[in-house]
Amino acid sequence: MKVLIALLVVRDGGIVTAYDAKTGAEVYQERVAAPGSYYSSPVAANGHIYFTSLTDGTVTVLKAGMDKPEVVAKNPKLGERTAATPAMADDVLYIRTEKHLYAFAQK
């Protein structure tokens, strides 16, 4: 079922909590297949929510607006500390790690 999520929070250990936009009520709180520590904010674009692991730069992608978390993609570890929130512009996902700036896009 689709719901309007107003806020999604990711905590260490991959615990994701989502809140309803109209009522503020908790929609779900679940551990997803995204262990690690989290520092940056999740971001939403194109019907998905992206969040990045602080420890190794793994980006986990959830389908937005669902009544439970659904992981649709996960990149291989970038192997570096990643504290910056991902940025998106012109269908490109930018990830800044401790030593690099990555740009991901479809061909």
Phi and psi in radians as a Rosetta constraint file:
Dihedral C 1 N 2 CA 2 C 2 CIRCULARHARMONIC -1.517 0.35
Dihedral N 2 CA 2 C 2 N 3 CIRCULARHARMONIC 2.409 0.35
Dihedral C 2 N 3 CA 3 C 3 CIRCULARHARMONIC -2.366 0.35
Dihedral N 3 CA 3 C 3 N 4 CIRCULARHARMONIC 2.794 0.35
Dihedral C 3 N 4 CA 4 C 4 CIRCULARHARMONIC -1.598 0.35
Dihedral N 4 CA 4 C 4 N 5 CIRCULARHARMONIC 1.876 0.35
Dihedral C 4 N 5 CA 5 C 5 CIRCULARHARMONIC -1.538 0.35
Dihedral N 5 CA 5 C 5 N 6 CIRCULARHARMONIC 2.217 0.35
Dihedral C 5 N 6 CA 6 C 6 CIRCULARHARMONIC -1.618 0.35
Dihedral N 6 CA 6 C 6 N 7 CIRCULARHARMONIC -0.555 0.35
Dihedral C 6 N 7 CA 7 C 7 CIRCULARHARMONIC -2.599 0.35
Dihedral N 7 CA 7 C 7 N 8 CIRCULARHARMONIC 2.359 0.35
Dihedral C 7 N 8 CA 8 C 8 CIRCULARHARMONIC -2.233 0.35
Dihedral N 8 CA 8 C 8 N 9 CIRCULARHARMONIC 2.263 0.35
Dihedral C 8 N 9 CA 9 C 9 CIRCULARHARMONIC -2.090 0.35
Dihedral N 9 CA 9 C 9 N 10 CIRCULARHARMONIC 2.391 0.35
Dihedral C 9 N 10 CA 10 C 10 CIRCULARHARMONIC -2.042 0.35
Dihedral N 10 CA 10 C 10 N 11 CIRCULARHARMONIC 2.229 0.35
Dihedral C 10 N 11 CA 11 C 11 CIRCULARHARMONIC -1.959 0.35
Dihedral N 11 CA 11 C 11 N 12 CIRCULARHARMONIC 2.868 0.35
Dihedral C 11 N 12 CA 12 C 12 CIRCULARHARMONIC -0.886 0.35
Dihedral N 12 CA 12 C 12 N 13 CIRCULARHARMONIC 2.479 0.35
Dihedral C 12 N 13 CA 13 C 13 CIRCULARHARMONIC 1.584 0.35
Dihedral N 13 CA 13 C 13 N 14 CIRCULARHARMONIC -0.010 0.35
Dihedral C 13 N 14 CA 14 C 14 CIRCULARHARMONIC 1.359 0.35
Dihedral N 14 CA 14 C 14 N 15 CIRCULARHARMONIC 0.518 0.35
Dihedral C 14 N 15 CA 15 C 15 CIRCULARHARMONIC -1.534 0.35
Dihedral N 15 CA 15 C 15 N 16 CIRCULARHARMONIC 2.070 0.35
Dihedral C 15 N 16 CA 16 C 16 CIRCULARHARMONIC -1.908 0.35
Dihedral N 16 CA 16 C 16 N 17 CIRCULARHARMONIC 2.254 0.35
Dihedral C 16 N 17 CA 17 C 17 CIRCULARHARMONIC -2.145 0.35
Dihedral N 17 CA 17 C 17 N 18 CIRCULARHARMONIC 2.293 0.35
Dihedral C 17 N 18 CA 18 C 18 CIRCULARHARMONIC -2.109 0.35
Dihedral N 18 CA 18 C 18 N 19 CIRCULARHARMONIC 2.519 0.35
Dihedral C 18 N 19 CA 19 C 19 CIRCULARHARMONIC -2.143 0.35
Dihedral N 19 CA 19 C 19 N 20 CIRCULARHARMONIC 2.494 0.35
Dihedral C 19 N 20 CA 20 C 20 CIRCULARHARMONIC -1.226 0.35
Dihedral N 20 CA 20 C 20 N 21 CIRCULARHARMONIC 2.396 0.35
Dihedral C 20 N 21 CA 21 C 21 CIRCULARHARMONIC -1.164 0.35
Dihedral N 21 CA 21 C 21 N 22 CIRCULARHARMONIC -0.639 0.35
Dihedral C 21 N 22 CA 22 C 22 CIRCULARHARMONIC -1.433 0.35
Dihedral N 22 CA 22 C 22 N 23 CIRCULARHARMONIC -0.740 0.35
Dihedral C 22 N 23 CA 23 C 23 CIRCULARHARMONIC -1.831 0.35
Dihedral N 23 CA 23 C 23 N 24 CIRCULARHARMONIC -0.360 0.35
Dihedral C 23 N 24 CA 24 C 24 CIRCULARHARMONIC 1.387 0.35
Dihedral N 24 CA 24 C 24 N 25 CIRCULARHARMONIC 0.008 0.35
Dihedral C 24 N 25 CA 25 C 25 CIRCULARHARMONIC -1.240 0.35
Dihedral N 25 CA 25 C 25 N 26 CIRCULARHARMONIC 2.599 0.35
Dihedral C 25 N 26 CA 26 C 26 CIRCULARHARMONIC -1.179 0.35
Dihedral N 26 CA 26 C 26 N 27 CIRCULARHARMONIC 2.227 0.35
Dihedral C 26 N 27 CA 27 C 27 CIRCULARHARMONIC -1.520 0.35
Dihedral N 27 CA 27 C 27 N 28 CIRCULARHARMONIC -0.795 0.35
Dihedral C 27 N 28 CA 28 C 28 CIRCULARHARMONIC -2.786 0.35
Dihedral N 28 CA 28 C 28 N 29 CIRCULARHARMONIC 2.773 0.35
Dihedral C 28 N 29 CA 29 C 29 CIRCULARHARMONIC -2.487 0.35
Dihedral N 29 CA 29 C 29 N 30 CIRCULARHARMONIC 2.005 0.35
Dihedral C 29 N 30 CA 30 C 30 CIRCULARHARMONIC -2.539 0.35
Dihedral N 30 CA 30 C 30 N 31 CIRCULARHARMONIC 2.639 0.35
Dihedral C 30 N 31 CA 31 C 31 CIRCULARHARMONIC -1.488 0.35
Dihedral N 31 CA 31 C 31 N 32 CIRCULARHARMONIC 2.181 0.35
Dihedral C 31 N 32 CA 32 C 32 CIRCULARHARMONIC -1.831 0.35
Dihedral N 32 CA 32 C 32 N 33 CIRCULARHARMONIC 2.977 0.35
Dihedral C 32 N 33 CA 33 C 33 CIRCULARHARMONIC -1.296 0.35
Dihedral N 33 CA 33 C 33 N 34 CIRCULARHARMONIC 1.137 0.35
Dihedral C 33 N 34 CA 34 C 34 CIRCULARHARMONIC -2.598 0.35
Dihedral N 34 CA 34 C 34 N 35 CIRCULARHARMONIC 1.082 0.35
Dihedral C 34 N 35 CA 35 C 35 CIRCULARHARMONIC -1.140 0.35
Dihedral N 35 CA 35 C 35 N 36 CIRCULARHARMONIC 2.790 0.35
Dihedral C 35 N 36 CA 36 C 36 CIRCULARHARMONIC 2.305 0.35
Dihedral N 36 CA 36 C 36 N 37 CIRCULARHARMONIC -3.059 0.35
Dihedral C 36 N 37 CA 37 C 37 CIRCULARHARMONIC -1.770 0.35
Dihedral N 37 CA 37 C 37 N 38 CIRCULARHARMONIC 2.650 0.35
Dihedral C 37 N 38 CA 38 C 38 CIRCULARHARMONIC -2.299 0.35
Dihedral N 38 CA 38 C 38 N 39 CIRCULARHARMONIC 2.372 0.35
Dihedral C 38 N 39 CA 39 C 39 CIRCULARHARMONIC -2.233 0.35
Dihedral N 39 CA 39 C 39 N 40 CIRCULARHARMONIC -0.742 0.35
Dihedral C 39 N 40 CA 40 C 40 CIRCULARHARMONIC -1.338 0.35
Dihedral N 40 CA 40 C 40 N 41 CIRCULARHARMONIC 2.856 0.35
Dihedral C 40 N 41 CA 41 C 41 CIRCULARHARMONIC -1.458 0.35
Dihedral N 41 CA 41 C 41 N 42 CIRCULARHARMONIC 2.558 0.35
Dihedral C 41 N 42 CA 42 C 42 CIRCULARHARMONIC -1.192 0.35
Dihedral N 42 CA 42 C 42 N 43 CIRCULARHARMONIC 2.649 0.35
Dihedral C 42 N 43 CA 43 C 43 CIRCULARHARMONIC -2.250 0.35
Dihedral N 43 CA 43 C 43 N 44 CIRCULARHARMONIC 2.660 0.35
Dihedral C 43 N 44 CA 44 C 44 CIRCULARHARMONIC -2.074 0.35
Dihedral N 44 CA 44 C 44 N 45 CIRCULARHARMONIC 2.436 0.35
Dihedral C 44 N 45 CA 45 C 45 CIRCULARHARMONIC -2.854 0.35
Dihedral N 45 CA 45 C 45 N 46 CIRCULARHARMONIC 2.487 0.35
Dihedral C 45 N 46 CA 46 C 46 CIRCULARHARMONIC 0.903 0.35
Dihedral N 46 CA 46 C 46 N 47 CIRCULARHARMONIC 0.707 0.35
Dihedral C 46 N 47 CA 47 C 47 CIRCULARHARMONIC 1.347 0.35
Dihedral N 47 CA 47 C 47 N 48 CIRCULARHARMONIC 0.276 0.35
Dihedral C 47 N 48 CA 48 C 48 CIRCULARHARMONIC -2.347 0.35
Dihedral N 48 CA 48 C 48 N 49 CIRCULARHARMONIC 2.797 0.35
Dihedral C 48 N 49 CA 49 C 49 CIRCULARHARMONIC -2.120 0.35
Dihedral N 49 CA 49 C 49 N 50 CIRCULARHARMONIC 2.278 0.35
Dihedral C 49 N 50 CA 50 C 50 CIRCULARHARMONIC -2.010 0.35
Dihedral N 50 CA 50 C 50 N 51 CIRCULARHARMONIC 2.315 0.35
Dihedral C 50 N 51 CA 51 C 51 CIRCULARHARMONIC -2.462 0.35
Dihedral N 51 CA 51 C 51 N 52 CIRCULARHARMONIC 2.565 0.35
Dihedral C 51 N 52 CA 52 C 52 CIRCULARHARMONIC -2.088 0.35
Dihedral N 52 CA 52 C 52 N 53 CIRCULARHARMONIC 2.318 0.35
Dihedral C 52 N 53 CA 53 C 53 CIRCULARHARMONIC -1.267 0.35
Dihedral N 53 CA 53 C 53 N 54 CIRCULARHARMONIC 2.302 0.35
Dihedral C 53 N 54 CA 54 C 54 CIRCULARHARMONIC -1.098 0.35
Dihedral N 54 CA 54 C 54 N 55 CIRCULARHARMONIC -0.731 0.35
Dihedral C 54 N 55 CA 55 C 55 CIRCULARHARMONIC -1.155 0.35
Dihedral N 55 CA 55 C 55 N 56 CIRCULARHARMONIC -0.794 0.35
Dihedral C 55 N 56 CA 56 C 56 CIRCULARHARMONIC -2.364 0.35
Dihedral N 56 CA 56 C 56 N 57 CIRCULARHARMONIC 0.077 0.35
Dihedral C 56 N 57 CA 57 C 57 CIRCULARHARMONIC 1.366 0.35
Dihedral N 57 CA 57 C 57 N 58 CIRCULARHARMONIC 0.245 0.35
Dihedral C 57 N 58 CA 58 C 58 CIRCULARHARMONIC -1.199 0.35
Dihedral N 58 CA 58 C 58 N 59 CIRCULARHARMONIC 2.232 0.35
Dihedral C 58 N 59 CA 59 C 59 CIRCULARHARMONIC -1.777 0.35
Dihedral N 59 CA 59 C 59 N 60 CIRCULARHARMONIC 2.166 0.35
Dihedral C 59 N 60 CA 60 C 60 CIRCULARHARMONIC -1.874 0.35
Dihedral N 60 CA 60 C 60 N 61 CIRCULARHARMONIC 2.407 0.35
Dihedral C 60 N 61 CA 61 C 61 CIRCULARHARMONIC -2.075 0.35
Dihedral N 61 CA 61 C 61 N 62 CIRCULARHARMONIC 2.188 0.35
Dihedral C 61 N 62 CA 62 C 62 CIRCULARHARMONIC -1.881 0.35
Dihedral N 62 CA 62 C 62 N 63 CIRCULARHARMONIC 2.630 0.35
Dihedral C 62 N 63 CA 63 C 63 CIRCULARHARMONIC -1.297 0.35
Dihedral N 63 CA 63 C 63 N 64 CIRCULARHARMONIC 2.228 0.35
Dihedral C 63 N 64 CA 64 C 64 CIRCULARHARMONIC -1.349 0.35
Dihedral N 64 CA 64 C 64 N 65 CIRCULARHARMONIC 2.669 0.35
Dihedral C 64 N 65 CA 65 C 65 CIRCULARHARMONIC 1.352 0.35
Dihedral N 65 CA 65 C 65 N 66 CIRCULARHARMONIC 0.310 0.35
Dihedral C 65 N 66 CA 66 C 66 CIRCULARHARMONIC -1.686 0.35
Dihedral N 66 CA 66 C 66 N 67 CIRCULARHARMONIC 2.780 0.35
Dihedral C 66 N 67 CA 67 C 67 CIRCULARHARMONIC -1.476 0.35
Dihedral N 67 CA 67 C 67 N 68 CIRCULARHARMONIC -0.003 0.35
Dihedral C 67 N 68 CA 68 C 68 CIRCULARHARMONIC -2.653 0.35
Dihedral N 68 CA 68 C 68 N 69 CIRCULARHARMONIC 2.679 0.35
Dihedral C 68 N 69 CA 69 C 69 CIRCULARHARMONIC -1.197 0.35
Dihedral N 69 CA 69 C 69 N 70 CIRCULARHARMONIC 2.378 0.35
Dihedral C 69 N 70 CA 70 C 70 CIRCULARHARMONIC -2.246 0.35
Dihedral N 70 CA 70 C 70 N 71 CIRCULARHARMONIC 1.857 0.35
Dihedral C 70 N 71 CA 71 C 71 CIRCULARHARMONIC -1.291 0.35
Dihedral N 71 CA 71 C 71 N 72 CIRCULARHARMONIC 2.171 0.35
Dihedral C 71 N 72 CA 72 C 72 CIRCULARHARMONIC -1.905 0.35
Dihedral N 72 CA 72 C 72 N 73 CIRCULARHARMONIC -0.304 0.35
Dihedral C 72 N 73 CA 73 C 73 CIRCULARHARMONIC -2.828 0.35
Dihedral N 73 CA 73 C 73 N 74 CIRCULARHARMONIC 2.739 0.35
Dihedral C 73 N 74 CA 74 C 74 CIRCULARHARMONIC -2.714 0.35
Dihedral N 74 CA 74 C 74 N 75 CIRCULARHARMONIC 2.195 0.35
Dihedral C 74 N 75 CA 75 C 75 CIRCULARHARMONIC -1.457 0.35
Dihedral N 75 CA 75 C 75 N 76 CIRCULARHARMONIC 2.807 0.35
Dihedral C 75 N 76 CA 76 C 76 CIRCULARHARMONIC -1.102 0.35
Dihedral N 76 CA 76 C 76 N 77 CIRCULARHARMONIC 2.719 0.35
Dihedral C 76 N 77 CA 77 C 77 CIRCULARHARMONIC -1.019 0.35
Dihedral N 77 CA 77 C 77 N 78 CIRCULARHARMONIC 2.371 0.35
Dihedral C 77 N 78 CA 78 C 78 CIRCULARHARMONIC -1.419 0.35
Dihedral N 78 CA 78 C 78 N 79 CIRCULARHARMONIC -0.245 0.35
Dihedral C 78 N 79 CA 79 C 79 CIRCULARHARMONIC 1.344 0.35
Dihedral N 79 CA 79 C 79 N 80 CIRCULARHARMONIC 0.265 0.35
Dihedral C 79 N 80 CA 80 C 80 CIRCULARHARMONIC -2.427 0.35
Dihedral N 80 CA 80 C 80 N 81 CIRCULARHARMONIC 2.690 0.35
Dihedral C 80 N 81 CA 81 C 81 CIRCULARHARMONIC -1.043 0.35
Dihedral N 81 CA 81 C 81 N 82 CIRCULARHARMONIC 2.358 0.35
Dihedral C 81 N 82 CA 82 C 82 CIRCULARHARMONIC -2.360 0.35
Dihedral N 82 CA 82 C 82 N 83 CIRCULARHARMONIC 1.739 0.35
Dihedral C 82 N 83 CA 83 C 83 CIRCULARHARMONIC -1.754 0.35
Dihedral N 83 CA 83 C 83 N 84 CIRCULARHARMONIC -0.296 0.35
Dihedral C 83 N 84 CA 84 C 84 CIRCULARHARMONIC -1.410 0.35
Dihedral N 84 CA 84 C 84 N 85 CIRCULARHARMONIC 2.519 0.35
Dihedral C 84 N 85 CA 85 C 85 CIRCULARHARMONIC -1.213 0.35
Dihedral N 85 CA 85 C 85 N 86 CIRCULARHARMONIC 2.364 0.35
Dihedral C 85 N 86 CA 86 C 86 CIRCULARHARMONIC -1.029 0.35
Dihedral N 86 CA 86 C 86 N 87 CIRCULARHARMONIC 2.626 0.35
Dihedral C 86 N 87 CA 87 C 87 CIRCULARHARMONIC -2.142 0.35
Dihedral N 87 CA 87 C 87 N 88 CIRCULARHARMONIC 2.626 0.35
Dihedral C 87 N 88 CA 88 C 88 CIRCULARHARMONIC -2.324 0.35
Dihedral N 88 CA 88 C 88 N 89 CIRCULARHARMONIC 2.389 0.35
Dihedral C 88 N 89 CA 89 C 89 CIRCULARHARMONIC -2.736 0.35
Dihedral N 89 CA 89 C 89 N 90 CIRCULARHARMONIC 2.351 0.35
Dihedral C 89 N 90 CA 90 C 90 CIRCULARHARMONIC 0.872 0.35
Dihedral N 90 CA 90 C 90 N 91 CIRCULARHARMONIC 0.835 0.35
Dihedral C 90 N 91 CA 91 C 91 CIRCULARHARMONIC 1.071 0.35
Dihedral N 91 CA 91 C 91 N 92 CIRCULARHARMONIC 0.470 0.35
Dihedral C 91 N 92 CA 92 C 92 CIRCULARHARMONIC -2.104 0.35
Dihedral N 92 CA 92 C 92 N 93 CIRCULARHARMONIC 2.336 0.35
Dihedral C 92 N 93 CA 93 C 93 CIRCULARHARMONIC -1.747 0.35
Dihedral N 93 CA 93 C 93 N 94 CIRCULARHARMONIC 2.136 0.35
Dihedral C 93 N 94 CA 94 C 94 CIRCULARHARMONIC -1.859 0.35
Dihedral N 94 CA 94 C 94 N 95 CIRCULARHARMONIC 2.274 0.35
Dihedral C 94 N 95 CA 95 C 95 CIRCULARHARMONIC -2.185 0.35
Dihedral N 95 CA 95 C 95 N 96 CIRCULARHARMONIC 2.127 0.35
Dihedral C 95 N 96 CA 96 C 96 CIRCULARHARMONIC -1.802 0.35
Dihedral N 96 CA 96 C 96 N 97 CIRCULARHARMONIC 2.067 0.35
Dihedral C 96 N 97 CA 97 C 97 CIRCULARHARMONIC -1.724 0.35
Dihedral N 97 CA 97 C 97 N 98 CIRCULARHARMONIC -3.012 0.35
Dihedral C 97 N 98 CA 98 C 98 CIRCULARHARMONIC -1.041 0.35
Dihedral N 98 CA 98 C 98 N 99 CIRCULARHARMONIC -0.616 0.35
Dihedral C 98 N 99 CA 99 C 99 CIRCULARHARMONIC -2.181 0.35
Dihedral N 99 CA 99 C 99 N 100 CIRCULARHARMONIC -0.092 0.35
Dihedral C 99 N 100 CA 100 C 100 CIRCULARHARMONIC -2.427 0.35
Dihedral N 100 CA 100 C 100 N 101 CIRCULARHARMONIC 2.828 0.35
Dihedral C 100 N 101 CA 101 C 101 CIRCULARHARMONIC -2.105 0.35
Dihedral N 101 CA 101 C 101 N 102 CIRCULARHARMONIC 2.096 0.35
Dihedral C 101 N 102 CA 102 C 102 CIRCULARHARMONIC -1.847 0.35
Dihedral N 102 CA 102 C 102 N 103 CIRCULARHARMONIC 2.538 0.35
Dihedral C 102 N 103 CA 103 C 103 CIRCULARHARMONIC -2.222 0.35
Dihedral N 103 CA 103 C 103 N 104 CIRCULARHARMONIC 2.127 0.35
Dihedral C 103 N 104 CA 104 C 104 CIRCULARHARMONIC -1.991 0.35
Dihedral N 104 CA 104 C 104 N 105 CIRCULARHARMONIC 2.291 0.35
Dihedral C 104 N 105 CA 105 C 105 CIRCULARHARMONIC -2.687 0.35
Dihedral N 105 CA 105 C 105 N 106 CIRCULARHARMONIC 2.799 0.35
Dihedral C 105 N 106 CA 106 C 106 CIRCULARHARMONIC -1.429 0.35
Dihedral N 106 CA 106 C 106 N 107 CIRCULARHARMONIC 2.607 0.35
